[in-house]
Each structure stands twice: as structure tokens, then as C-alpha cells.
Amino acid sequence: MQKPVTHIAIYGDAGRGNAEQFELGAIMAKRHAVKPFRLALSTGDNQYDSTTPDLMRKIFEEPFVDLINAGVPFFQTPGNHDMDEGRIEEQLHYSRRINALSEGKGGWVLPAPHYVIRDKHVKIIVLNVTAPGSDFPDQREALEFAEAELAEDSADWKILCFHYHLWSTGLRGDHEEMKAVFLPLLERYQVDFVFAGHEHHAEVFAPWRGTHFAIVGNGSEIREHVMPSDQECLFRTNEIGFAELTLDEAQACLVLIDRHGQEIWKQVKQRLKPLASVGEASQQI
Ligand SMILES: [Fe+2]
């Protein structure tokens, strides 16, 4: 086993404060106790309810209490439900108020609708591909943000996270507009992984021209619809759970975790070239 570069938890569509989300929080904490997460990354729909004074306690602070207390930052991706009724403004404000990164105390992180997480050899680009009152808004801003970040430096591991899926064997099937907008970008910059939610299950697809794509939307409610997809589905689960991504000097390992905390799927991507040297100035999480 090579020296780990980072180890992260990916989860999505979790913001209900229901029993299933508490179950998710418990299995994430159980896995963290064995191998700590550097960070958690949500694929969106972090908030389904209208904002109330103690909403964040219900949909975030209580379900994820153990991980927050352990100092894990939870990076949030805006989903379509997060854009309703001015919720995104409340979430941005909550992030500023919690200030989880600068104090190293863990918790909710949403610095802007589009932002970057840079951790030594890894660059995660979080995009908002949703908007109030539109199923598929103009993606120029998200695309320009991603392109500028991908062109700016050559991170060893390049990851995109946004809410709408590309392919899916779930309720909505393949998202043709998302594919048309983002597939050329993935190929041009050789993006390693793309994570999305919106669909309420988890699945891993065969790599597309070198990019690995997974849906992780099984955080609080399951849907079992089955639709055809243009891309080969390698594995799908209709259970509550999440994903773990471990990046090291030689490979990336994506694992799906079930509601018992067990590994139910594992996919490995080998690095084609060694990690580049990284200067001291690189931003740390
Ligand atoms: Fe959604």
C-alpha cells in the first residue's frame, strides 16, 4: 500500500433529518474511527425543508455530530433543493458563521456556489449546476469556472463534483444536457473522477475516456426505479450508504459502503505517471 494522499467520504441527497440520515451519520462515523476522513463531500440536496431557526441542527449538526466533533469539514455542493426559497443564502451565511476551516473544528463548508478544494496533490472543483425554478439552467458560469481551474494548474488528481448526474440507471435516466455540456471538458483536461447526486441510489459506471463517474445520492431516501443508460453500469445499490475515495501515490480507490458499514463495491484507478512535486505554498485544507 502506497502512502495515502487523502481519504474522503462522499455522500449525497441527505438533508432530511430523518432516521435514514442518522443511520448514514452513524456508519460514516464508524468508518472514520477506523480510517479518518480528511474531509466529507456532499453531492447536493443538503436541505429539503424550508429554513427554520433550528433547521441546521436537524439536517446537519445532529445526524453528523460525531464527525463534526472529530473535526471533519463537510464541503457542500448546491443541489436543486438548496436553491429554493433563498436557502442557498442561508447556507452560505451558516458556513461563514460556523467558520469550520479556520478554526479547525469541523462542520459545514460552503464558501461560494462554485469553489475549489485544494489539498496537496488533489484538486476538487465543486460546481453549482442548479438554479431556482429551472430544471437545467444556463451552465456557462459553471463551465467557465471549471475550465479556468482545470487550465490553471495540473493537479495530480482532478475531481469534479456537481449535483446533476451524467448517466443514471435510476428514475431520471441519462441527463443528455449535462453530458453535452461537460463531457468535452472531462476529456480535454483528463478529469479523474466526477461525483454527482440528484438520483436517490448509488452507482458506479464504466470509465468514460479515462474519467470515472459515480452517483452517490443514497443519503436519506431511496428510489428503486430502473431506466436504461448509454453507459455501462458496473454496480448499483438501493441501500442507504456513501462512498469513500482514497488517493495515494500510485492509485485511486473508490469504495461504496452499505448501511452496515461494509464495503460492497471497489474500483481502482491506476496512476499513469508519478505524482508531481508540490511546493510549500499549496493551499491546505
Ligand atoms: Fe436533486
py3Dmol code that shows the C-alpha trace and the ligand (Angstrom):
import py3Dmol

protein = """\
ATOM      1  CA  MET A   1       0.000   0.000   0.000  1.00  0.00           C
ATOM      2  CA  GLN A   2       1.379   3.374  -1.018  1.00  0.00           C
ATOM      3  CA  LYS A   3       1.351   6.354   1.308  1.00  0.00           C
ATOM      4  CA  PRO A   4      -2.173   7.841   1.252  1.00  0.00           C
ATOM      5  CA  VAL A   5      -2.508  11.318  -0.239  1.00  0.00           C
ATOM      6  CA  THR A   6      -6.019  11.776   1.066  1.00  0.00           C
ATOM      7  CA  HIS A   7      -9.042   9.796   2.177  1.00  0.00           C
ATOM      8  CA  ILE A   8     -12.503  11.347   1.775  1.00  0.00           C
ATOM      9  CA  ALA A   9     -16.153  10.453   2.347  1.00  0.00           C
ATOM     10  CA  ILE A  10     -18.687  11.265  -0.396  1.00  0.00           C
ATOM     11  CA  TYR A  11     -22.402  11.296   0.321  1.00  0.00           C
ATOM     12  CA  GLY A  12     -25.483  12.962  -1.130  1.00  0.00           C
ATOM     13  CA  ASP A  13     -29.156  13.877  -1.068  1.00  0.00           C
ATOM     14  CA  ALA A  14     -29.035  13.588   2.700  1.00  0.00           C
ATOM     15  CA  GLY A  15     -30.611  16.770   4.066  1.00  0.00           C
ATOM     16  CA  ARG A  16     -33.847  15.464   5.548  1.00  0.00           C
ATOM     17  CA  GLY A  17     -33.029  14.923   9.214  1.00  0.00           C
ATOM     18  CA  ASN A  18     -34.822  11.573   9.035  1.00  0.00           C
ATOM     19  CA  ALA A  19     -33.883   8.219  10.565  1.00  0.00           C
ATOM     20  CA  GLU A  20     -32.012   7.217   7.411  1.00  0.00           C
ATOM     21  CA  GLN A  21     -29.784  10.296   7.576  1.00  0.00           C
ATOM     22  CA  PHE A  22     -28.952   9.487  11.209  1.00  0.00           C
ATOM     23  CA  GLU A  23     -28.122   5.973  10.063  1.00  0.00           C
ATOM     24  CA  LEU A  24     -25.821   7.445   7.423  1.00  0.00           C
ATOM     25  CA  GLY A  25     -24.095   9.642  10.007  1.00  0.00           C
ATOM     26  CA  ALA A  26     -23.544   6.638  12.258  1.00  0.00           C
ATOM     27  CA  ILE A  27     -21.912   4.469   9.581  1.00  0.00           C
ATOM     28  CA  MET A  28     -19.736   7.364   8.397  1.00  0.00           C
ATOM     29  CA  ALA A  29     -18.571   7.862  11.993  1.00  0.00           C
ATOM     30  CA  LYS A  30     -17.925   4.147  12.354  1.00  0.00           C
ATOM     31  CA  ARG A  31     -15.738   4.129   9.247  1.00  0.00           C
ATOM     32  CA  HIS A  32     -13.976   7.352  10.313  1.00  0.00           C
ATOM     33  CA  ALA A  33     -12.986   5.705  13.602  1.00  0.00           C
ATOM     34  CA  VAL A  34     -11.128   3.005  11.664  1.00  0.00           C
ATOM     35  CA  LYS A  35      -9.577   5.231   8.996  1.00  0.00           C
ATOM     36  CA  PRO A  36     -10.116   9.006   9.465  1.00  0.00           C
ATOM     37  CA  PHE A  37     -11.538  11.104   6.647  1.00  0.00           C
ATOM     38  CA  ARG A  38      -9.653  14.208   5.607  1.00  0.00           C
ATOM     39  CA  LEU A  39     -12.996  15.673   4.571  1.00  0.00           C
ATOM     40  CA  ALA A  40     -16.571  14.829   3.645  1.00  0.00           C
ATOM     41  CA  LEU A  41     -18.023  15.943   0.312  1.00  0.00           C
ATOM     42  CA  SER A  42     -21.753  16.237  -0.341  1.00  0.00           C
ATOM     43  CA  THR A  43     -23.124  15.840  -3.868  1.00  0.00           C
ATOM     44  CA  GLY A  44     -26.021  18.214  -3.088  1.00  0.00           C
ATOM     45  CA  ASP A  45     -29.578  18.487  -1.832  1.00  0.00           C
ATOM     46  CA  ASN A  46     -28.256  19.240   1.616  1.00  0.00           C
ATOM     47  CA  GLN A  47     -31.560  20.816   2.680  1.00  0.00           C
ATOM     48  CA  TYR A  48     -35.042  19.683   1.647  1.00  0.00           C
ATOM     49  CA  ASP A  49     -37.080  21.689   4.167  1.00  0.00           C
ATOM     50  CA  SER A  50     -37.743  25.390   4.320  1.00  0.00           C
ATOM     51  CA  THR A  51     -35.391  27.271   6.593  1.00  0.00           C
ATOM     52  CA  THR A  52     -36.357  27.380  10.271  1.00  0.00           C
ATOM     53  CA  PRO A  53     -34.294  28.622  13.236  1.00  0.00           C
ATOM     54  CA  ASP A  54     -33.015  25.182  14.221  1.00  0.00           C
ATOM     55  CA  LEU A  55     -33.012  23.614  10.764  1.00  0.00           C
ATOM     56  CA  MET A  56     -29.238  23.132  10.555  1.00  0.00           C
ATOM     57  CA  ARG A  57     -29.306  21.287  13.835  1.00  0.00           C
ATOM     58  CA  LYS A  58     -31.916  18.904  12.427  1.00  0.00           C
ATOM     59  CA  ILE A  59     -30.487  18.284   8.953  1.00  0.00           C
ATOM     60  CA  PHE A  60     -26.776  18.508   9.693  1.00  0.00           C
ATOM     61  CA  GLU A  61     -25.455  19.047  13.212  1.00  0.00           C
ATOM     62  CA  GLU A  62     -27.284  16.166  14.887  1.00  0.00           C
ATOM     63  CA  PRO A  63     -27.015  13.468  12.171  1.00  0.00           C
ATOM     64  CA  PHE A  64     -23.293  14.140  11.696  1.00  0.00           C
ATOM     65  CA  VAL A  65     -22.426  15.100  15.284  1.00  0.00           C
ATOM     66  CA  ASP A  66     -19.636  12.548  15.754  1.00  0.00           C
ATOM     67  CA  LEU A  67     -17.793  13.536  12.597  1.00  0.00           C
ATOM     68  CA  ILE A  68     -18.240  17.258  13.263  1.00  0.00           C
ATOM     69  CA  ASN A  69     -16.870  16.807  16.784  1.00  0.00           C
ATOM     70  CA  ALA A  70     -13.954  14.889  15.291  1.00  0.00           C
ATOM     71  CA  GLY A  71     -13.098  17.972  13.234  1.00  0.00           C
ATOM     72  CA  VAL A  72     -14.186  16.750   9.798  1.00  0.00           C
ATOM     73  CA  PRO A  73     -15.061  19.568   7.362  1.00  0.00           C
ATOM     74  CA  PHE A  74     -18.203  18.875   5.306  1.00  0.00           C
ATOM     75  CA  PHE A  75     -17.869  20.509   1.897  1.00  0.00           C
ATOM     76  CA  GLN A  76     -21.307  21.124   0.397  1.00  0.00           C
ATOM     77  CA  THR A  77     -22.371  21.076  -3.246  1.00  0.00           C
ATOM     78  CA  PRO A  78     -25.504  23.080  -4.086  1.00  0.00           C
ATOM     79  CA  GLY A  79     -28.402  20.921  -5.286  1.00  0.00           C
ATOM     80  CA  ASN A  80     -31.729  21.945  -6.783  1.00  0.00           C
ATOM     81  CA  HIS A  81     -33.448  21.811  -3.388  1.00  0.00           C
ATOM     82  CA  ASP A  82     -30.744  24.041  -1.928  1.00  0.00           C
ATOM     83  CA  MET A  83     -31.642  26.741  -4.463  1.00  0.00           C
ATOM     84  CA  ASP A  84     -35.326  27.043  -3.487  1.00  0.00           C
ATOM     85  CA  GLU A  85     -36.683  29.896  -1.363  1.00  0.00           C
ATOM     86  CA  GLY A  86     -33.341  31.619  -0.825  1.00  0.00           C
ATOM     87  CA  ARG A  87     -31.943  28.594   1.008  1.00  0.00           C
ATOM     88  CA  ILE A  88     -28.526  28.956  -0.612  1.00  0.00           C
ATOM     89  CA  GLU A  89     -28.091  32.361   1.003  1.00  0.00           C
ATOM     90  CA  GLU A  90     -28.873  30.868   4.410  1.00  0.00           C
ATOM     91  CA  GLN A  91     -26.389  28.074   3.770  1.00  0.00           C
ATOM     92  CA  LEU A  92     -23.638  30.480   2.712  1.00  0.00           C
ATOM     93  CA  HIS A  93     -24.317  32.538   5.821  1.00  0.00           C
ATOM     94  CA  TYR A  94     -24.241  29.449   8.038  1.00  0.00           C
ATOM     95  CA  SER A  95     -20.869  28.480   6.546  1.00  0.00           C
ATOM     96  CA  ARG A  96     -19.429  31.914   7.317  1.00  0.00           C
ATOM     97  CA  ARG A  97     -20.805  31.805  10.840  1.00  0.00           C
ATOM     98  CA  ILE A  98     -19.504  28.292  11.583  1.00  0.00           C
ATOM     99  CA  ASN A  99     -16.095  29.065  10.066  1.00  0.00           C
ATOM    100  CA  ALA A 100     -15.244  25.378  10.267  1.00  0.00           C
ATOM    101  CA  LEU A 101     -11.960  25.535   8.374  1.00  0.00           C
ATOM    102  CA  SER A 102     -10.151  28.402  10.036  1.00  0.00           C
ATOM    103  CA  GLU A 103     -10.904  27.115  13.492  1.00  0.00           C
ATOM    104  CA  GLY A 104     -10.274  23.502  12.535  1.00  0.00           C
ATOM    105  CA  LYS A 105     -13.360  22.418  14.372  1.00  0.00           C
ATOM    106  CA  GLY A 106     -15.223  20.623  11.581  1.00  0.00           C
ATOM    107  CA  GLY A 107     -18.665  21.316  10.200  1.00  0.00           C
ATOM    108  CA  TRP A 108     -20.424  22.856   7.229  1.00  0.00           C
ATOM    109  CA  VAL A 109     -18.308  24.450   4.487  1.00  0.00           C
ATOM    110  CA  LEU A 110     -19.898  26.297   1.560  1.00  0.00           C
ATOM    111  CA  PRO A 111     -17.757  29.333   0.729  1.00  0.00           C
ATOM    112  CA  ALA A 112     -19.447  30.079  -2.634  1.00  0.00           C
ATOM    113  CA  PRO A 113     -21.746  28.418  -5.185  1.00  0.00           C
ATOM    114  CA  HIS A 114     -18.620  27.334  -7.155  1.00  0.00           C
ATOM    115  CA  TYR A 115     -15.350  26.757  -5.301  1.00  0.00           C
ATOM    116  CA  VAL A 116     -12.194  24.677  -5.131  1.00  0.00           C
ATOM    117  CA  ILE A 117     -10.793  22.337  -2.509  1.00  0.00           C
ATOM    118  CA  ARG A 118      -7.027  22.061  -2.950  1.00  0.00           C
ATOM    119  CA  ASP A 119      -5.135  19.563  -0.869  1.00  0.00           C
ATOM    120  CA  LYS A 120      -1.543  18.906  -1.956  1.00  0.00           C
ATOM    121  CA  HIS A 121      -1.874  16.625  -4.988  1.00  0.00           C
ATOM    122  CA  VAL A 122      -5.659  16.822  -5.219  1.00  0.00           C
ATOM    123  CA  LYS A 123      -7.950  19.452  -6.702  1.00  0.00           C
ATOM    124  CA  ILE A 124     -11.690  19.102  -6.194  1.00  0.00           C
ATOM    125  CA  ILE A 125     -13.827  21.542  -8.169  1.00  0.00           C
ATOM    126  CA  VAL A 126     -17.322  21.985  -6.757  1.00  0.00           C
ATOM    127  CA  LEU A 127     -19.864  23.434  -9.188  1.00  0.00           C
ATOM    128  CA  ASN A 128     -23.389  24.709  -8.818  1.00  0.00           C
ATOM    129  CA  VAL A 129     -25.257  23.397 -11.877  1.00  0.00           C
ATOM    130  CA  THR A 130     -28.714  24.217 -10.461  1.00  0.00           C
ATOM    131  CA  ALA A 131     -30.841  27.345 -10.213  1.00  0.00           C
ATOM    132  CA  PRO A 132     -34.216  28.320  -8.734  1.00  0.00           C
ATOM    133  CA  GLY A 133     -37.169  27.483 -10.963  1.00  0.00           C
ATOM    134  CA  SER A 134     -35.193  25.726 -13.689  1.00  0.00           C
ATOM    135  CA  ASP A 135     -34.530  22.038 -14.254  1.00  0.00           C
ATOM    136  CA  PHE A 136     -31.486  22.830 -16.334  1.00  0.00           C
ATOM    137  CA  PRO A 137     -30.216  26.411 -16.179  1.00  0.00           C
ATOM    138  CA  ASP A 138     -27.545  28.051 -18.305  1.00  0.00           C
ATOM    139  CA  GLN A 139     -24.267  26.312 -17.439  1.00  0.00           C
ATOM    140  CA  ARG A 140     -21.876  28.904 -18.865  1.00  0.00           C
ATOM    141  CA  GLU A 141     -20.784  30.198 -15.459  1.00  0.00           C
ATOM    142  CA  ALA A 142     -20.147  26.715 -14.045  1.00  0.00           C
ATOM    143  CA  LEU A 143     -18.334  25.632 -17.186  1.00  0.00           C
ATOM    144  CA  GLU A 144     -16.120  28.737 -17.281  1.00  0.00           C
ATOM    145  CA  PHE A 145     -15.264  28.337 -13.601  1.00  0.00           C
ATOM    146  CA  ALA A 146     -14.308  24.680 -14.076  1.00  0.00           C
ATOM    147  CA  GLU A 147     -12.328  25.329 -17.244  1.00  0.00           C
ATOM    148  CA  ALA A 148     -10.324  28.136 -15.620  1.00  0.00           C
ATOM    149  CA  GLU A 149      -9.492  25.948 -12.641  1.00  0.00           C
ATOM    150  CA  LEU A 150      -8.547  22.949 -14.747  1.00  0.00           C
ATOM    151  CA  ALA A 151      -6.371  25.056 -17.058  1.00  0.00           C
ATOM    152  CA  GLU A 152      -4.697  26.944 -14.200  1.00  0.00           C
ATOM    153  CA  ASP A 153      -2.632  24.127 -12.761  1.00  0.00           C
ATOM    154  CA  SER A 154      -2.022  20.452 -13.307  1.00  0.00           C
ATOM    155  CA  ALA A 155      -3.115  18.846 -10.065  1.00  0.00           C
ATOM    156  CA  ASP A 156      -2.269  15.188  -9.956  1.00  0.00           C
ATOM    157  CA  TRP A 157      -5.777  14.088  -9.075  1.00  0.00           C
ATOM    158  CA  LYS A 158      -8.578  16.127 -10.664  1.00  0.00           C
ATOM    159  CA  ILE A 159     -12.106  15.705  -9.349  1.00  0.00           C
ATOM    160  CA  LEU A 160     -15.381  17.425 -10.248  1.00  0.00           C
ATOM    161  CA  CYS A 161     -18.450  17.372  -8.037  1.00  0.00           C
ATOM    162  CA  PHE A 162     -21.867  18.677  -9.080  1.00  0.00           C
ATOM    163  CA  HIS A 163     -25.451  17.758  -8.315  1.00  0.00           C
ATOM    164  CA  TYR A 164     -26.950  16.657 -11.619  1.00  0.00           C
ATOM    165  CA  HIS A 165     -25.798  13.311 -12.941  1.00  0.00           C
ATOM    166  CA  LEU A 166     -24.414  12.489 -16.385  1.00  0.00           C
ATOM    167  CA  TRP A 167     -25.584   8.915 -16.664  1.00  0.00           C
ATOM    168  CA  SER A 168     -28.077   7.088 -14.465  1.00  0.00           C
ATOM    169  CA  THR A 169     -29.996   3.832 -14.373  1.00  0.00           C
ATOM    170  CA  GLY A 170     -32.367   5.474 -11.876  1.00  0.00           C
ATOM    171  CA  LEU A 171     -35.576   7.476 -12.014  1.00  0.00           C
ATOM    172  CA  ARG A 172     -34.417  10.172 -14.431  1.00  0.00           C
ATOM    173  CA  GLY A 173     -32.165   8.156 -16.738  1.00  0.00           C
ATOM    174  CA  ASP A 174     -29.229   9.766 -18.558  1.00  0.00           C
ATOM    175  CA  HIS A 175     -29.030  13.576 -18.408  1.00  0.00           C
ATOM    176  CA  GLU A 176     -28.368  14.440 -22.040  1.00  0.00           C
ATOM    177  CA  GLU A 177     -27.883  18.179 -21.435  1.00  0.00           C
ATOM    178  CA  MET A 178     -25.290  17.594 -18.692  1.00  0.00           C
ATOM    179  CA  LYS A 179     -23.438  15.166 -20.941  1.00  0.00           C
ATOM    180  CA  ALA A 180     -23.405  17.637 -23.836  1.00  0.00           C
ATOM    181  CA  VAL A 181     -22.033  20.421 -21.641  1.00  0.00           C
ATOM    182  CA  PHE A 182     -19.486  18.605 -19.502  1.00  0.00           C
ATOM    183  CA  LEU A 183     -18.159  15.570 -21.388  1.00  0.00           C
ATOM    184  CA  PRO A 184     -15.862  17.632 -23.664  1.00  0.00           C
ATOM    185  CA  LEU A 185     -14.358  19.282 -20.564  1.00  0.00           C
ATOM    186  CA  LEU A 186     -13.687  15.933 -18.896  1.00  0.00           C
ATOM    187  CA  GLU A 187     -11.862  14.634 -21.938  1.00  0.00           C
ATOM    188  CA  ARG A 188      -9.890  17.824 -22.607  1.00  0.00           C
ATOM    189  CA  TYR A 189      -8.459  18.010 -19.083  1.00  0.00           C
ATOM    190  CA  GLN A 190      -8.382  14.282 -18.282  1.00  0.00           C
ATOM    191  CA  VAL A 191     -10.514  14.638 -15.165  1.00  0.00           C
ATOM    192  CA  ASP A 192     -10.069  11.581 -12.941  1.00  0.00           C
ATOM    193  CA  PHE A 193     -13.396  11.412 -11.118  1.00  0.00           C
ATOM    194  CA  VAL A 194     -16.835  13.034 -11.318  1.00  0.00           C
ATOM    195  CA  PHE A 195     -19.330  12.687  -8.472  1.00  0.00           C
ATOM    196  CA  ALA A 196     -22.998  13.635  -8.648  1.00  0.00           C
ATOM    197  CA  GLY A 197     -26.240  13.093  -6.775  1.00  0.00           C
ATOM    198  CA  HIS A 198     -29.857  14.020  -7.615  1.00  0.00           C
ATOM    199  CA  GLU A 199     -30.753  10.354  -8.133  1.00  0.00           C
ATOM    200  CA  HIS A 200     -31.510   8.525  -4.877  1.00  0.00           C
ATOM    201  CA  HIS A 201     -29.282   5.497  -5.142  1.00  0.00           C
ATOM    202  CA  ALA A 202     -25.554   4.912  -5.649  1.00  0.00           C
ATOM    203  CA  GLU A 203     -23.912   3.521  -8.733  1.00  0.00           C
ATOM    204  CA  VAL A 204     -20.566   3.305 -10.463  1.00  0.00           C
ATOM    205  CA  PHE A 205     -20.147   3.358 -14.230  1.00  0.00           C
ATOM    206  CA  ALA A 206     -17.505   2.042 -16.584  1.00  0.00           C
ATOM    207  CA  PRO A 207     -14.866   4.766 -17.109  1.00  0.00           C
ATOM    208  CA  TRP A 208     -15.585   7.151 -19.980  1.00  0.00           C
ATOM    209  CA  ARG A 209     -12.358   8.023 -21.866  1.00  0.00           C
ATOM    210  CA  GLY A 210     -10.402   7.836 -18.617  1.00  0.00           C
ATOM    211  CA  THR A 211     -12.910   9.613 -16.361  1.00  0.00           C
ATOM    212  CA  HIS A 212     -14.637   7.607 -13.650  1.00  0.00           C
ATOM    213  CA  PHE A 213     -18.202   8.648 -12.819  1.00  0.00           C
ATOM    214  CA  ALA A 214     -20.308   7.731  -9.800  1.00  0.00           C
ATOM    215  CA  ILE A 215     -23.700   8.751  -8.433  1.00  0.00           C
ATOM    216  CA  VAL A 216     -23.784   8.982  -4.645  1.00  0.00           C
ATOM    217  CA  GLY A 217     -27.321  10.057  -3.751  1.00  0.00           C
ATOM    218  CA  ASN A 218     -28.334   7.398  -1.232  1.00  0.00           C
ATOM    219  CA  GLY A 219     -28.056   9.590   1.864  1.00  0.00           C
ATOM    220  CA  SER A 220     -31.603   9.770   3.197  1.00  0.00           C
ATOM    221  CA  GLU A 221     -34.202   8.372   0.793  1.00  0.00           C
ATOM    222  CA  ILE A 222     -34.005   5.508  -1.684  1.00  0.00           C
ATOM    223  CA  ARG A 223     -35.644   5.223  -5.096  1.00  0.00           C
ATOM    224  CA  GLU A 224     -35.571   1.901  -6.882  1.00  0.00           C
ATOM    225  CA  HIS A 225     -36.668   2.877 -10.409  1.00  0.00           C
ATOM    226  CA  VAL A 226     -34.659   1.311 -13.202  1.00  0.00           C
ATOM    227  CA  MET A 227     -34.006   3.034 -16.533  1.00  0.00           C
ATOM    228  CA  PRO A 228     -31.621   2.190 -19.366  1.00  0.00           C
ATOM    229  CA  SER A 229     -28.354   4.116 -19.687  1.00  0.00           C
ATOM    230  CA  ASP A 230     -25.935   4.680 -22.573  1.00  0.00           C
ATOM    231  CA  GLN A 231     -23.024   3.982 -20.243  1.00  0.00           C
ATOM    232  CA  GLU A 232     -22.325   0.593 -18.682  1.00  0.00           C
ATOM    233  CA  CYS A 233     -23.334   0.441 -15.031  1.00  0.00           C
ATOM    234  CA  LEU A 234     -20.769  -1.638 -13.146  1.00  0.00           C
ATOM    235  CA  PHE A 235     -22.530  -1.659  -9.806  1.00  0.00           C
ATOM    236  CA  ARG A 236     -25.659  -0.169  -8.246  1.00  0.00           C
ATOM    237  CA  THR A 237     -27.076  -0.236  -4.738  1.00  0.00           C
ATOM    238  CA  ASN A 238     -30.527   0.777  -3.498  1.00  0.00           C
ATOM    239  CA  GLU A 239     -29.479   0.919   0.155  1.00  0.00           C
ATOM    240  CA  ILE A 240     -28.601   3.860   2.363  1.00  0.00           C
ATOM    241  CA  GLY A 241     -24.848   4.394   2.273  1.00  0.00           C
ATOM    242  CA  PHE A 242     -21.977   6.502   0.993  1.00  0.00           C
ATOM    243  CA  ALA A 243     -18.667   6.277  -0.861  1.00  0.00           C
ATOM    244  CA  GLU A 244     -15.028   6.522   0.151  1.00  0.00           C
ATOM    245  CA  LEU A 245     -12.258   7.706  -2.134  1.00  0.00           C
ATOM    246  CA  THR A 246      -8.657   7.015  -1.171  1.00  0.00           C
ATOM    247  CA  LEU A 247      -5.963   8.646  -3.264  1.00  0.00           C
ATOM    248  CA  ASP A 248      -2.351   7.626  -2.929  1.00  0.00           C
ATOM    249  CA  GLU A 249       0.847   7.905  -4.924  1.00  0.00           C
ATOM    250  CA  ALA A 250       0.032   5.049  -7.274  1.00  0.00           C
ATOM    251  CA  GLN A 251      -3.730   4.704  -7.472  1.00  0.00           C
ATOM    252  CA  ALA A 252      -7.194   5.884  -6.524  1.00  0.00           C
ATOM    253  CA  CYS A 253      -9.591   3.516  -4.830  1.00  0.00           C
ATOM    254  CA  LEU A 254     -13.345   4.151  -4.855  1.00  0.00           C
ATOM    255  CA  VAL A 255     -15.396   2.073  -2.430  1.00  0.00           C
ATOM    256  CA  LEU A 256     -19.152   2.006  -1.826  1.00  0.00           C
ATOM    257  CA  ILE A 257     -20.206   1.455   1.793  1.00  0.00           C
ATOM    258  CA  ASP A 258     -23.530  -0.107   2.762  1.00  0.00           C
ATOM    259  CA  ARG A 259     -25.807   0.619   5.745  1.00  0.00           C
ATOM    260  CA  HIS A 260     -23.841  -1.848   7.873  1.00  0.00           C
ATOM    261  CA  GLY A 261     -20.545  -0.084   7.211  1.00  0.00           C
ATOM    262  CA  GLN A 262     -19.369  -2.872   4.910  1.00  0.00           C
ATOM    263  CA  GLU A 263     -17.557  -2.402   1.593  1.00  0.00           C
ATOM    264  CA  ILE A 264     -19.857  -3.585  -1.211  1.00  0.00           C
ATOM    265  CA  TRP A 265     -18.009  -2.336  -4.294  1.00  0.00           C
ATOM    266  CA  LYS A 266     -14.417  -1.425  -5.029  1.00  0.00           C
ATOM    267  CA  GLN A 267     -12.965   0.212  -8.143  1.00  0.00           C
ATOM    268  CA  VAL A 268      -9.277   1.040  -8.606  1.00  0.00           C
ATOM    269  CA  LYS A 269      -7.774   3.571 -10.986  1.00  0.00           C
ATOM    270  CA  GLN A 270      -4.022   3.347 -11.513  1.00  0.00           C
ATOM    271  CA  ARG A 271      -1.925   6.482 -11.973  1.00  0.00           C
ATOM    272  CA  LEU A 272      -0.241   6.656 -15.360  1.00  0.00           C
ATOM    273  CA  LYS A 273       2.533   8.959 -14.151  1.00  0.00           C
ATOM    274  CA  PRO A 274       4.143   9.698 -10.765  1.00  0.00           C
ATOM    275  CA  LEU A 275       2.889  12.492  -8.559  1.00  0.00           C
ATOM    276  CA  ALA A 276       4.366  15.900  -9.288  1.00  0.00           C
ATOM    277  CA  SER A 277       6.348  17.677  -6.598  1.00  0.00           C
ATOM    278  CA  VAL A 278       4.228  20.185  -4.726  1.00  0.00           C
ATOM    279  CA  GLY A 279       5.524  23.492  -3.382  1.00  0.00           C
ATOM    280  CA  GLU A 280       5.087  24.617   0.202  1.00  0.00           C
ATOM    281  CA  ALA A 281       2.693  27.329  -0.964  1.00  0.00           C
ATOM    282  CA  SER A 282      -0.007  24.840  -1.905  1.00  0.00           C
ATOM    283  CA  GLN A 283      -3.208  25.570  -0.065  1.00  0.00           C
ATOM    284  CA  GLN A 284      -4.025  23.108   2.649  1.00  0.00           C
ATOM    285  CA  ILE A 285      -7.445  22.156   3.871  1.00  0.00           C
TER     286      ILE A 285
END
"""
ligand_1 = """\
1
LIG
Fe -31.802 16.912 -6.597
"""
view = py3Dmol.view(width=600, height=400)
view.addModel(protein, "pdb")
view.setStyle({"model": 0}, {"cartoon": {"style": "trace"}})
view.addModel(ligand_1, "xyz")
view.setStyle({"model": 1}, {"stick": {}})
view.zoomTo()
view.show()
